[in-house]
Amino acid sequence: MNKLPMISGKECITALQKAGFHINRRESSHVILRRDDPFAQLVVPDHKEIDRGTLRAIIRQAGLSVPEFLKLL
């Protein structure tokens, strides 16, 4: 299992946009990202640091593996 780095919400959003997601809307301190084909919708907290467990869940929901996500960073 690869160790995930501590990244901010903005860095996570930027990486997910490279994977085909776009910002759908913003609710308070959370950003909702969406991909149309194949459909996926993610909620990313816009915090200075995202917990590693939360980041791992976001990566899983995006349909990516940890190494794929790390390449997008």
MDAnalysis code that builds the backbone (N, CA, C; Angstrom):
import MDAnalysis as mda
import numpy as np

u = mda.Universe.empty(219, n_residues=73, atom_resindex=np.repeat(np.arange(73), 3), trajectory=True)
u.add_TopologyAttr("name", ["N", "CA", "C"] * 73)
u.add_TopologyAttr("resid", np.arange(1, 74))
u.add_TopologyAttr("resname", ["MET", "ASN", "LYS", "LEU", "PRO", "MET", "ILE", "SER", "GLY", "LYS", "GLU", "CYS", "ILE", "THR", "ALA", "LEU", "GLN", "LYS", "ALA", "GLY", "PHE", "HIS", "ILE", "ASN", "ARG", "ARG", "GLU", "SER", "SER", "HIS", "VAL", "ILE", "LEU", "ARG", "ARG", "ASP", "ASP", "PRO", "PHE", "ALA", "GLN", "LEU", "VAL", "VAL", "PRO", "ASP", "HIS", "LYS", "GLU", "ILE", "ASP", "ARG", "GLY", "THR", "LEU", "ARG", "ALA", "ILE", "ILE", "ARG", "GLN", "ALA", "GLY", "LEU", "SER", "VAL", "PRO", "GLU", "PHE", "LEU", "LYS", "LEU", "LEU"])
u.atoms.positions = np.array([
    [0.842, -1.171, 0.000],
    [0.000, 0.000, 0.000],
    [0.895, 1.245, 0.000],
    [0.676, 2.124, -0.940],
    [1.478, 3.342, -1.020],
    [1.058, 4.339, 0.045],
    [2.047, 5.033, 0.575],
    [1.752, 6.052, 1.569],
    [1.309, 7.323, 0.853],
    [0.209, 7.872, 1.309],
    [-0.318, 9.087, 0.694],
    [0.340, 10.312, 1.321],
    [0.626, 11.315, 0.514],
    [1.176, 12.547, 1.073],
    [0.070, 13.394, 1.698],
    [0.439, 14.296, 2.568],
    [-0.510, 15.267, 3.115],
    [-0.629, 16.386, 2.088],
    [-1.804, 16.531, 1.492],
    [-2.016, 17.570, 0.490],
    [-3.215, 18.420, 0.889],
    [-3.311, 19.575, 0.262],
    [-4.436, 20.469, 0.536],
    [-5.608, 20.095, -0.368],
    [-6.749, 20.676, -0.060],
    [-7.925, 20.452, -0.889],
    [-7.731, 20.986, -2.293],
    [-7.048, 22.128, -2.429],
    [-6.816, 22.712, -3.761],
    [-5.933, 21.812, -4.610],
    [-4.913, 21.204, -3.999],
    [-4.043, 20.282, -4.742],
    [-4.818, 19.050, -5.191],
    [-5.704, 18.560, -4.342],
    [-6.527, 17.409, -4.683],
    [-7.479, 17.744, -5.834],
    [-8.090, 18.907, -5.771],
    [-9.015, 19.333, -6.826],
    [-8.287, 19.467, -8.152],
    [-7.088, 20.044, -8.140],
    [-6.298, 20.207, -9.362],
    [-5.974, 18.846, -9.980],
    [-5.581, 17.885, -9.156],
    [-5.262, 16.541, -9.655],
    [-6.506, 15.873, -10.242],
    [-7.646, 16.028, -9.577],
    [-8.875, 15.413, -10.077],
    [-9.347, 16.074, -11.367],
    [-9.091, 17.364, -11.531],
    [-9.450, 18.027, -12.781],
    [-8.618, 17.465, -13.937],
    [-7.377, 17.088, -13.668],
    [-6.542, 16.452, -14.695],
    [-7.108, 15.087, -15.073],
    [-7.849, 14.464, -14.154],
    [-8.449, 13.147, -14.398],
    [-9.817, 13.256, -15.061],
    [-10.253, 14.456, -15.416],
    [-11.512, 14.614, -16.143],
    [-12.671, 15.149, -15.337],
    [-12.460, 15.504, -14.082],
    [-13.525, 16.071, -13.256],
    [-13.583, 17.585, -13.455],
    [-14.756, 18.149, -13.230],
    [-14.905, 19.602, -13.250],
    [-15.694, 20.025, -12.013],
    [-15.501, 21.272, -11.613],
    [-16.180, 21.776, -10.423],
    [-17.641, 22.002, -10.760],
    [-18.511, 21.358, -10.013],
    [-19.953, 21.477, -10.230],
    [-20.519, 22.612, -9.386],
    [-20.181, 22.613, -8.089],
    [-20.641, 23.682, -7.203],
    [-19.815, 23.660, -5.934],
    [-20.034, 24.649, -5.103],
    [-19.321, 24.778, -3.842],
    [-20.348, 24.986, -2.738],
    [-20.197, 24.234, -1.664],
    [-21.086, 24.386, -0.511],
    [-20.213, 24.571, 0.716],
    [-20.175, 25.777, 1.224],
    [-19.383, 26.113, 2.393],
    [-17.919, 25.809, 2.123],
    [-17.303, 24.919, 2.899],
    [-15.880, 24.630, 2.706],
    [-15.666, 23.337, 1.920],
    [-16.675, 22.886, 1.186],
    [-16.570, 21.672, 0.392],
    [-16.855, 21.986, -1.071],
    [-16.109, 21.336, -1.956],
    [-16.268, 21.523, -3.393],
    [-16.792, 20.215, -3.968],
    [-17.837, 20.294, -4.782],
    [-18.425, 19.116, -5.406],
    [-17.909, 19.057, -6.833],
    [-17.232, 17.956, -7.147],
    [-16.676, 17.733, -8.476],
    [-17.501, 16.675, -9.184],
    [-17.553, 16.768, -10.512],
    [-18.372, 15.842, -11.283],
    [-17.647, 15.438, -12.552],
    [-17.844, 14.182, -12.941],
    [-17.350, 13.674, -14.222],
    [-18.539, 13.020, -14.905],
    [-18.729, 13.318, -16.178],
    [-19.914, 12.833, -16.877],
    [-19.759, 11.426, -17.447],
    [-18.574, 11.093, -17.969],
    [-18.421, 9.796, -18.608],
    [-17.133, 9.126, -18.181],
    [-17.150, 8.063, -17.390],
    [-18.295, 7.507, -16.679],
    [-18.691, 8.407, -15.513],
    [-19.964, 8.402, -15.182],
    [-20.471, 9.328, -14.175],
    [-19.843, 9.077, -12.812],
    [-19.406, 10.144, -12.190],
    [-18.914, 10.095, -10.815],
    [-19.054, 11.485, -10.222],
    [-19.378, 11.540, -8.956],
    [-19.490, 12.810, -8.247],
    [-18.760, 12.683, -6.918],
    [-17.916, 13.659, -6.622],
    [-17.074, 13.626, -5.428],
    [-17.247, 14.891, -4.617],
    [-17.063, 14.772, -3.324],
    [-17.053, 15.924, -2.429],
    [-15.651, 16.016, -1.844],
    [-14.985, 17.153, -2.081],
    [-13.625, 17.363, -1.601],
    [-13.640, 18.513, -0.606],
    [-13.159, 18.291, 0.613],
    [-13.075, 19.402, 1.575],
    [-11.974, 20.365, 1.150],
    [-12.267, 21.635, 1.141],
    [-11.289, 22.654, 0.748],
    [-10.561, 23.126, 2.008],
    [-9.742, 22.235, 2.574],
    [-9.002, 22.514, 3.798],
    [-7.517, 22.603, 3.490],
    [-6.745, 23.097, 4.446],
    [-5.298, 23.187, 4.252],
    [-4.664, 21.814, 4.149],
    [-5.180, 20.851, 4.898],
    [-4.710, 19.471, 4.830],
    [-5.906, 18.536, 4.867],
    [-5.890, 17.541, 3.980],
    [-6.943, 16.527, 3.955],
    [-6.397, 15.302, 4.679],
    [-7.179, 14.728, 5.581],
    [-6.765, 13.508, 6.274],
    [-6.512, 12.410, 5.246],
    [-5.568, 11.538, 5.559],
    [-5.195, 10.483, 4.610],
    [-6.348, 9.515, 4.344],
    [-7.152, 9.222, 5.351],
    [-8.291, 8.333, 5.149],
    [-9.333, 8.953, 4.231],
    [-9.565, 10.245, 4.401],
    [-10.501, 10.963, 3.533],
    [-9.975, 11.002, 2.105],
    [-8.677, 11.258, 1.957],
    [-8.071, 11.303, 0.623],
    [-8.166, 9.940, -0.056],
    [-7.919, 8.880, 0.696],
    [-8.005, 7.535, 0.130],
    [-9.433, 7.232, -0.335],
    [-10.427, 7.672, 0.431],
    [-11.830, 7.473, 0.050],
    [-12.167, 8.261, -1.217],
    [-11.657, 9.481, -1.337],
    [-11.891, 10.300, -2.534],
    [-11.290, 9.616, -3.757],
    [-10.072, 9.104, -3.614],
    [-9.404, 8.420, -4.724],
    [-10.205, 7.189, -5.149],
    [-10.696, 6.427, -4.170],
    [-11.484, 5.232, -4.464],
    [-12.770, 5.606, -5.196],
    [-13.455, 6.659, -4.729],
    [-14.712, 7.075, -5.354],
    [-14.482, 7.595, -6.769],
    [-13.284, 8.131, -7.032],
    [-12.961, 8.634, -8.366],
    [-12.647, 7.504, -9.334],
    [-12.484, 6.286, -8.809],
    [-12.164, 5.153, -9.669],
    [-10.698, 5.107, -10.052],
    [-9.849, 5.711, -9.241],
    [-8.423, 5.748, -9.502],
    [-7.693, 4.873, -8.489],
    [-6.492, 4.467, -8.846],
    [-5.629, 3.802, -7.873],
    [-4.723, 4.866, -7.263],
    [-4.103, 4.533, -6.159],
    [-3.216, 5.503, -5.483],
    [-2.057, 5.898, -6.404],
    [-1.368, 4.944, -7.095],
    [-0.284, 5.366, -7.997],
    [-0.766, 6.277, -9.136],
    [-1.968, 6.003, -9.676],
    [-2.522, 6.869, -10.726],
    [-2.736, 8.278, -10.201],
    [-3.265, 8.379, -8.981],
    [-3.525, 9.691, -8.384],
    [-2.208, 10.429, -8.130],
    [-1.208, 9.711, -7.633],
    [0.084, 10.342, -7.348],
    [0.740, 10.889, -8.613],
    [0.530, 10.225, -9.746],
    [1.062, 10.741, -11.019],
    [0.387, 12.046, -11.419],
    [-0.894, 12.201, -11.052],
    [-1.632, 13.420, -11.402],
    [-1.191, 14.614, -10.558],
    [-0.606, 14.339, -9.382],
    [-0.121, 15.431, -8.531],
    [1.083, 16.002, -9.208],
])
